[in-house]
Every structure is written in C-alpha cells, then in structure tokens.
C-alpha cells in the first residue's frame, strides 16, 4: 500500500484499505478519529505519552503535544501506520528501536523538536520509509549506518540542525536517496567518501553552513545533481572541475552571498545544462572561460565589483542577445565605474571568445 503526497504543502492523502478485522473500536482519549479509526488526529490535545492505536490506523497525527521521548515499543500495536506526524512535540531523543514494528511506514515527520540524539538502531524496521523530516532540531552528529534500514528513502530533510561534519558511512543503505537537505547547519567538513553511498542525489542543499573550501573529494562520486545550493558558505574560490561529475545534469546552482573572490577558469568544465545561476553578493571581478551562457534563463550578478574589460565580453554578448539583462555594475576601470555591464562602452573593440584548445580528456 502506498499513499499519494502533495509534497509542496507537506500533506499526505492516504489511499485507505479495508479495516483490519478485530481491531479495537475505541478512539484514544482526547483524539478524533475518522474512517473507522484509519485516521487518528491528536493534534495539540495535551498528550504526555504516545497513545496506542489500532493496527487499522494508517495516519496518526500527534503534533504539538509534550511527549519528550519515544519509548521502545511505543508503536508495537500500530503496525499498519503509513504516516506518522510528531512535529513540535518537544522530543529530545530518539531511542533505539523507537519505531520498531512500523514496517509499512512511508512518511515520518519529526520536524521542530529538540532532538539532539539519535541512538543506533532508532530507525530499525523502517524499510518502506520514503520521506523523513528531521529539520529544525539540534542534531549534532549522525552515527555510521543510522539510515541503513531505509532502503527506500527518497527525501531526507535535515535543515536547521547542528551538524558539523559528514563522515563516510553516514548514508550507508540509503542508496535511493534523491533529495538531501542540509541547509542551515554548522558543517565545516564533508569528508571524502561521505556521499559515496548516495551517488544518485538530484537535489543537494548545503547553503547556510560553514564550508570554507569546496568539498571536491566528497562531491566527486555524485553523478546526477540537478540542483546544488552553496550560498552563504564562506568560500573564497570554486576550484577547477568542481561540478564536472554531474555537470551535464545540473540546472540550478546557487553560489550567492559567499564572499567568493574567484571562479577558477575551469570551474564550469562539463556544465552543459545550467539554466539558473546565482552569483550575487560576492566579490567577483570576472567570470571563467568555462562558463557557457547558451542554456541560462536566470542569472543574478548584482553586488559584485565587476571589472568591465574584455574578459567579460561573453557575458556582454549574451546580454545583447538575450531578453534577460541582469543587474551588474562595473567597479573598474575607473572610466566605467558605476555603469551597467549591459550599457558599458568597454567592449567595443573586444574580440569574441575563441574555443580553447583541448589539453586532453579529464575523467
């Protein structure tokens, strides 16, 4: 049994099956039940412990109660659950075997709690889990293999926690993970190999962390990243071949508000499908020769000290031929200072960019 989800609203519409024969007929105290106990709603009713619900129950909503912890066996009678909502429950820890028995669970919402610790084995039995929301907690560390039971995990939300590093083995077993959200943590290091187990990630959000260098060794095994956000990390440079392993898939790239001073000349080597590129609020003076403008439909460049010399000719030519003419002010040379790149007279005698000679193939 699967459920249909409207992800943009974070809601779930469950396709209900027949009620289990012999299931308890009473709704838990203080809760509201619908569909012959298949939906049990206990939202903000003052619960201090997790109620037992029927095996017929498919959706259990426990939001906004003061539960503090999930004891082992709490869901032992709830084997039919598909969707479990425990946001804003003041949870501090997820203990070992906290969700034991929930072999049909697909949606697990644990957002906006006080979780600082996830014990080994906490996610045992969650082999069908597809969507896991742990954003808005205080998680500072992820044990090796913590997600290993989740062979069907598709979306993992870890935004706004206290994570400082990613180590090899963290995502072992979660080979189908496609969306990984790590924005707003305290990440300084993505160790080599830390993303090797999830090479099919399509959306990777790393903005708002403390990465001072681009983690090339950790990123090199990724193959199909379509959207990468790095904005707000204090990086000064983007190195050569940074996006090459997934460049033909990458459509959206956010490099805004980083203090970037340089994009290495080959930083965009292999990037052939880029549509949306955000470079605003940095210290960039020029753009690399490897950046091709042909597929770009959204480009932000404002609040950079652009040097309006012939090196920016490809950008100006693209602006002249495109309906999109992003705001970009010249900071130098002195006679061009304050002028828009799209209006500057600095490019009149510049030659068009020629093709760079090949120096061999890099794999």
N, C-alpha and C positions, 0 to 999 in steps of 0.2 A: 504494500500500500504506500502511495506517495501522496504528497499534498502540493497544491498549486500555490506559489507565493508571488506576491506583488512586492518585490524587493525594495522599490523606491520608497514605499511607505512603511517598510519593516513589518508588514502584516502578513498573516497566513490564513488562507481559506482552505480548510481541510475537507477532503473528499471522504465522507464518512462511510464506514462499512456497517454491517449488522451488529447489533449489540451482542456482547458475549453472554451466553446462557448462564444463568445462575449468578450474575454479577450483583453486588449489593445495590439495593434500590433506594438508599437514602443519600441525599446530598450532604456533604460535610457542613457542619455548623458554621454559620456566618457567610457561607458561599452561595452562589447562584449557579444552578445547573440547567443545561439545555440539551436537547436532542437525546433524551433517555440517558443522561449522565455522560454523554460523549464530550461535551464542553463543560468544564468546571471553572467558574470565574470567582476568584477570591481576592480581587484587586482592592488593596487599601482597606482591609476589614479588621486590622489589629491582630492578626495571627502572630504567635510567637513560636510555633512549631509547624512543621510540614504536615498537612492532613493526609490521611490515607484515602486514596480514591480507587474506584473500580478499575478492573482490567479492561472494562469497556471504554474508559476515558481516553480520548485522543488528544485533547488540548487541556492543559492545566495552567491557569494564569494566577500566579502568586505575587504579582508585582506589588511594591510599596507596602510590604509587611516587615516587621522586625524579626528576622529569622536567624541572623548572625552566623549560623553554620548549617551544614548538610550532613547529618549523621549517616553512618553506614546503614544501609537497609531502608533508608527513608522512602524509597520508591519501589520496594520489593513487591507491593501489590499493584503496581501501576505499569505492568508490562506492555500495555497497549499504547502508551503515550507516543505521540508523534511530535508534538510541540509543547515545550516547557518554558514558561516565562517567569524569570526570577530577577527582573531588573529592580533596582532601588530597594533591596531587601536587607541592607546593612550586613551582607555576608562578608566575613573576614578571611575565611579559609575554605578551600575545597579539599576535603579529606580523601584518603584512599578509598576506592570503591564507592564514592559518593553517589554514582548513578548506576550502580550495579543492577542489572535486570532490564535496563531500558534499551533493549536490542532493536527496537523499532523507531527510536527517537531520530528525527531528522533535523529539527530546529531546537537550539538551546540558546536562550537569551539570559546572559549574566551581566549585562551592562550596568554601569553606575552603581557599583557596590564598593566595599572597602577591601576587596580581596588582595592580599599580599602574598599568599602562599597557596600553591597548588601541589598537593602531595603526589608522589609517584603512584600510579595506578588509579588516579582520580577519575580518568575517563574510560576505565575498563568497561567493556560491553558496548561502547558507542560505535559499533561498526557501521551503522547506517547513517550516522550523523553527517549532515551535509553543510549546515550553516551554524557556526559557532561565534557568538558575540561576547567578547570579554573586554570591550572598550570601557574607558572611564573607571579603571580600578587602580590598584597600587602594586601591580605585579612587577617585581624587580629581577626575577630570574625564571628561566624555563628549563626544567630538568631534561636531560637527554631522553629522547623517546617518549616524551609526555603525550604527544599526539599520535603515537604509533597505532592505537586501535582504530583510528579514524581513516579507514582506507577509502572512504567516500567523501571526505571533507573537500568542499569546493570553495567556501568563503570563510576566512578567519579574520575577525576584527579584534585587533589588539591596540587600537589607537588610544592615546592618552593614558599610558601606564608609566612605569618607572624602569623600563628595560634599559640596560646599559650596554649589553653585547649580545650577539647571536653566535652560538658555538656549533660546531659540526655535530650532527645527530639530533638537533632540536626537532627537526621536522621528519625524522625517520618514519616511514609508513604512510605519510600523508601525500602520496605520490600524485594524487589527482587535484591537489590544491591549485586553484586558479587565481583567486583574489586574496592578496595578503596586505593587510592594512596595519602599518606600524607608525603612523604619524604621531607626533607629539609625545615621543618617549625621550629617553636620555641616551640614546645609542651613540657610542663613540667608536665602536668596532663591530664590523661584520667579518668574523674570522674566515679564512679560506676554507671552503667546504661547507659553510653553514647553510647554503642554499642549494647544495648539490642534490638533495633528495626531492626538491620541488622545482625541477628544471622547467616545468610546463606552466609556471606562473605567467598570467597575462596582464594582471594589474598589480603593481607594486608601489605602495605609498610609503615613502621614507621621509617625507617633509617634516620640518619642525623638530629635528633631532640635533645631535652634536657631532656629526661626522665632519672631521676636518680634512680628510682626504677621500677621494672617490675609491670605493672598495672593489677595485678591478678583479682581484683574485676570487672574491666571493660571487661576483656577478658573471664570471666568465662561462659558467655552465648553463646560464639561463638562455633559452632558445626562442621564446615566442612572446616576450614582453611587448604589450601593445601600449601600455600607459605607465610611465615612470615619473614619480614626483620626488624631487630632492630639494625643493625650495626651503629656505630658512636654515639650511645647514651651513656652517662656517667654512666652506671650501674656497680656496683661492684659485685653484686650477681644475680643469677637467682634462685628464690625460689622453694620450694617443689611444685610438681604438677602443674608447670607453664603452661604446654601445654596439660594437661590431657583431657580437654573437647573436644579437636579436634585432639588429638594425633594420632588416627588411620587413619586420612586423611592427616596429614602433611607430605609432601615430601621434601620441601625445607625450610631450616632455616638458616638465616644469623645472626650470633652473633659476627661479626668481629669488630675490632677497637673500643672497648667499655671500655677498662680498666678493663675488667672482672677479678676478683680475685678468684671467686668460683662459681661452678655449684653445687647447693645443691644435696645431694645424690639421692633424689627422683625427681629431676627436669624433668627427661625424663620419668617418670612413665606414661604409657599409649601410649607412642610414639612407634608405631609399623611399620610405613611405610616410615620412613625417608630415603631419597636417597642422598640428597645433604645437607651437614652440614659445615658451615664456622665458624671456631673458631680462625682464625689467628689474629695477632696483639692484643693480650690481655696479662694478667698477670697470666694465668692459670698454675698451677703446676700438676694438676691431673684431671681425668675425673670421673664422677659419676658412681656408680654401676648400675644405672637405664638405662644407655645408652647401647642399643643393636646395634651391628655393622652389623648384618646379611643382612640388606637391603641397606646399604650405598654403593654408587658407586662414590661419590665425597666428599672428606673430606680435608679441609685445616686447618693446625695446626701450621704453621710456626710463628716465632716471639712470642713464649711463653716460660717461664722459666720452662720447664718440669722437674719434679722430677722422675728420672728413678729408681723407686722402684717397688715392686711387685704390687702396686696399678695400674700400667699401663699395667699389664700383658694381660688383654683382648684386649687392643689396639695392643700390640705386636703380639699376636696370630692372630689377624685379618690381620695385615700387612703380616705375614708369609704365610697366606693362600690366600691373595688377590693379584691381579695384580696391584692394586693401593697401592703405598707405599709413602704416603705424607711426605713432609719435616717436621721434628720435631726434634729439638736439645735438648739433655739433658743439664740442667743447674746444676743439682745436682744428686747424691752425687758427691763430688769432683773428684773421680776417673773416673766418667762417663761424666764429663763436656765437652761439645763440640762434643760429639758423637751423631750420629743419633740414634733415638729410634729404628729404624729397624735394626741397627747394634750393639746395645749395648749388652754387656755380663751380664747385671744386672738381667736378667730374668731367668737365667738358673735353679735356684733352687726354682722358684716360683710355687705355686700350681695353677691349673686352678680355675677360679671363680666358686663358687658353687651357687646354687639357693638360694635366700634369703627366709627365712620362711615368710609366709603370716601373716600379722598382722590384717587382716580384710579388708573388701572392702570399698574403699572410693568412694563416689558418688559426 
